[in-house]
Amino acid sequence: VKHFKTGAMSYGSISQEAHETLAIAMNRLHGKSNTGEGGESDDRLESPERCSAIKQVASGRFGVTSKYLVSAKEIQIKMAQGAKPGEGGHLPAGKVYPWIAKTRHSTPGVSLISPPPHHDVYSIEDLAELIFDLKNANPKAEINVKLTAGSGVGTIAAGVVKAKADGITISGYDGGTGASPRTSMRHAGLPWEIGLAEVQQVLLLNQLRDRVKLETDGKLLTGRDVAMAALLGAERFSFCTGPLIALGCQMYRVCNRNTCPVGICTQNEKLRKRFAGKPEYVENFMRFVAEDLREIMARLGFHTLEDMVGRNDRLKQKGLTGNAKADTLHLDALLFRPYTDISVGHHFTNPQDHQMEKTLDMAKLVRMCRPALEEGKPVRAKLFIKNTNRVTGTLVGSEISRRYGEEGLPEDTIHLSFVGSAGQSFGAFIPQGLTLTLEGDANDYAGKGLSGGKIIIYPPREAAFKAEDNVIIGNVAFFGATGGKAFVSGRAGERFCVRNSGATVVVEGVGNHGLEYMTGGRVVILGSTGLNLAAGMSGGVAYVVDLDERKLNHEMVHVGPLDHEEEAEEVRKLIEEHYISTRSERAEEILAQWNRFLPRISRIIPRDYEAMEKEIRRFMKEGKTREEAEKEAFEEKFGK
């Protein structure tokens, strides 16, 4: 049973009770449950019995904080889902209850969009960087990449192994909850058997199979399904539909409507009371599947599951089935076995070498920061950095989160200053208490997943060029940030602050597609922007000096002047903090002529977000706490 997992079921699609029950059952069995996209509540992250072992990192990066990552035994990068390959996700506003919004770092009653692609992954090299980022965020966790069964998936899997993934999941078309589009489940994707067989063959032909653990999902229900998967090359097995049925799911296919009558796939509190599932039900189901598998193994003469992996020579195509179409099929390509020589590894035996010892964190920073990590004493240091130093600060940040949780350390407890050109993912996922200052420039993904820390970047003091006219950080900076602050004296590349859900960032110009899918936080842009600004933005606020509205995507947002003096003062203080941190000439100019620049500052805010925030503030004026006000506003809007 230790080889069994639950598939990804997001915290938001199914109820808290069902999600937690699955986690408890799998932890008791020494298997693993998967959070799915959407994060996990803080109280569960702190409970070994209720915490899901697998933390999923999907395109939306909902709830992906430093604490979330360090609590994982395995981190799964969801590149696609078999039931809806190539599609993103959409959580309707009516299902974004206050507790879901809190976990996802968003606003109740405002719909959430998961983009189809990961905006930091457009090549195998980008994926290798994300794998390395996550390995630094939690060195103890295995990194798994979820792929969809499809033509050519074997070639992609070979690249994923070379990108140093510890595991690969092949997802078939036949899974997915009732929330997946029916047209996608019926007409897109392929059976996991086809994808798994191709991956096993390609990895064997390239002698890569022994470096990775293969997993499959897509409506595995019985021991026979598991045996078939093992013989075709899998050594880990994910179940979704089966455990949900064990908990009481009756397949009403209304998961997207929030009306599940048995209280599983709903957030409605009245319906959730009908949930009657217990961990023991899932445990019994898994044990019966294991017993079924054990009997099949005995008939085939296998003593261990490892002996069974990849032995597709023990599979034979049925002869005459009585079905005219089935009798014309030839499955020789599916059952092809490139090597029978046992010297070529047919299953996982050789762990990946992530070369963590070569990181600046492992070589120097963790040792230097030990007084702060162990005793909370302030640490200050100044170091040289070069562009081969990737993911700098992330490992130190993970040590803070592992010891001190979501709160981290007091602000600026660890202050590391760097001079030079930083490599990719500078300051990724850093939590509260860690401040990174860079005099120079940074490559792509700076501040990815910022989780409460602070990042300050400015050009060399002796630089003669104008910072506001020059790019100082690369593309996809602050992607998926959930908290913290950043001050960047210079321009950023494309896709700046995509999926920001809580960080406060000041920058002096951005490229195309800035602020996409943003759900929270504040961004101040002191210079020009690229095209398609704020596409899919459903939360948070942005302030732009001299905005060119032709470059703004107006679909979900509206633009206008600052509302009141308090808001203007907040923006002025952020620009002042930016100047103090970076000595920015652009910030100095704006502050010196504040009355002239104030009318030139435009506020960009999503319409639905603004309406909901207005209602929340109305209830807070009545003396309610923020939490109580969010619940009242949500119930008033949706009547639940």
Secondary structure, DSSP 8 states (H G I E B T S, - for coil): -TTEEEEE--BTTB-HHHHHHHHHHHHHHT-EEE--TT---HHHHT-TTTS-SEEEE-TT-TT--HHHHHT-SEEEEE---TTSTT--EEE-GGG--HHHHHHHTS-TTS-EEE-SS-TT-SSHHHHHHHHHHHHHH-TTSEEEEEEE--TTHHHHHHHHHHTT-SEEEEE-TT---TTS-HHHHHHSS--HHHHHHHHHHHHHHTT-GGGSEEEEESS--SHHHHHHHHHHT-SEEEESHHHHHHTT----S-GGGT--TTSSS---HHHHTT----HHHHHHHHHHHHHHHHHHHHHHT-SSHHHHTT-GGG----S--S-TTGGG---TTTT--S---TTS-SS--S-----GGGSHIIIIIHHHTHHHHHH---EEEEEEE-TT--STTHHHHHHHHHHHGGG-SSTTSEEEEEEEEE-TTTTTT-BTTEEEEEEEEE-TTTTTT-EEEEEEEE--TT--S-GGGSEEE-SSTTTT--EEEEEESSEE-SSTTTT-EEEEEEES---TTTTTT-EEEEEEE-S---SSBTTT--EEEEEEET--GGGB--SSEEEEE--SHHHHHHHHHHHHHHHHHH--HHHHHHHHTHHHHGGGEEEEEEHHHHHHHHHHHHHHHTT--HHHHHHHHHHHHH--
